[in-house]
Amino acid sequence: MKRILATISILLATTATADEYNTVAAKWRTCSACHGAKAEGKPGFPGLQTLGQEHIVEALQDYKAGVYRGDQSVIMFGQAATLSDEEVELMAKYIEVLSNE
């Protein structure tokens, strides 16, 4: 019985985590056009796999604020503007999850 309850708890936790990313997973489809399906990057666009959550959050917050960070900043200003502060945090986590798949 304890095993069954433990299994159910794990399944519920996994579902909650997957549900947590629903909003940013949909937005990631746009991001993946340049950054790749698993954040590996594409020619002319950086990979995000090795940047870490803190760096990604900082970059997205800067882009939302209109801070120039390099040649792709103009593109990123519009992309980051669509994210709420909560989604910025979730996106950084989601990218890490994608990178580890």
N, C-alpha and C positions, 0 to 999 in steps of 0.2 A: 504494500500500500504506500509506503514512504517513497519507493522508487517511482510509482505512478505519479504521485504528487510532485516530486522533484522534476520529472519529465514535463509535466503540465506547466510548472512554473517556468522552466527554461523556454518552452515553446511560446508562452505568453510574453516573456521578456523579449524574445527574438521578434515576435510580431510587433510589439510596441516599438522596437527600434526601427524596423522596416517602415512602419507607419509614420514614424517621426520624419523620415526623409521624403515622403510623398511629394511635398511641395517643391523641394529643391531638386528632386530627381527629375521632375518635369522641366524645370528651368535648366538643368544640366544638359538636356538635349541640345539646347542652343549653344551652350559653352563647348560641348564636345565637337562641334563643327570645326573649331580651331584647335582646341586642346586635346582632342582625341577621346574616344569612348572610355578609356581607363586613365585619362589625364596624362597620357604618355607624350603628348605634344604632336605637332605636325610641322612640316617645313615652314619656317617663318614664324611659328608660334610656339611659345615655351611649354614644356612639360611641367606638370604641377606635382608629380608623384613624390619628389624628394624635398619639397619646400616646407612641409609641416603646417599644422593647423594655425599656429600663431602668425606665421608669415602670410598665409593666405588671408586670414582675417584682417591683418594690417593693410595688405594691398587692397582688398575690397573696400575697406573703410576709406582709404585714401582716394580710390577711384570715385566712390560716392561723394566725397567732399571736393572733387575736381582737382586733386593733387596730381601733377604730371609725374609719371614714374618711368617713362620711356616711350619708344616709338609707337607702341600699341595703346597708349593711354586714351586717345580719342575714342577708339572702339570700346575700351573698357568703361569709360565714363557712362555711356548709355546702358551697358550690360549691368553694371553694379547698381545703377539707379533703380533697377527693378526689384532689388532685394531689400527686404526689411532688415533691421539690425539682427533679429533672431535668425533670419534666413542666411545672413552672412556667416554666423556661427555654425549653423547646420550645414551650409555648403562646404565649409572647411572640413568638417567631420566626414561628410559624404565623400569628398575627394580622397580623403585618407582611406575610407572603406573601399572605394573603387580601386585605388592604387594597390591594395593588399589582396585583391581578388585573383 
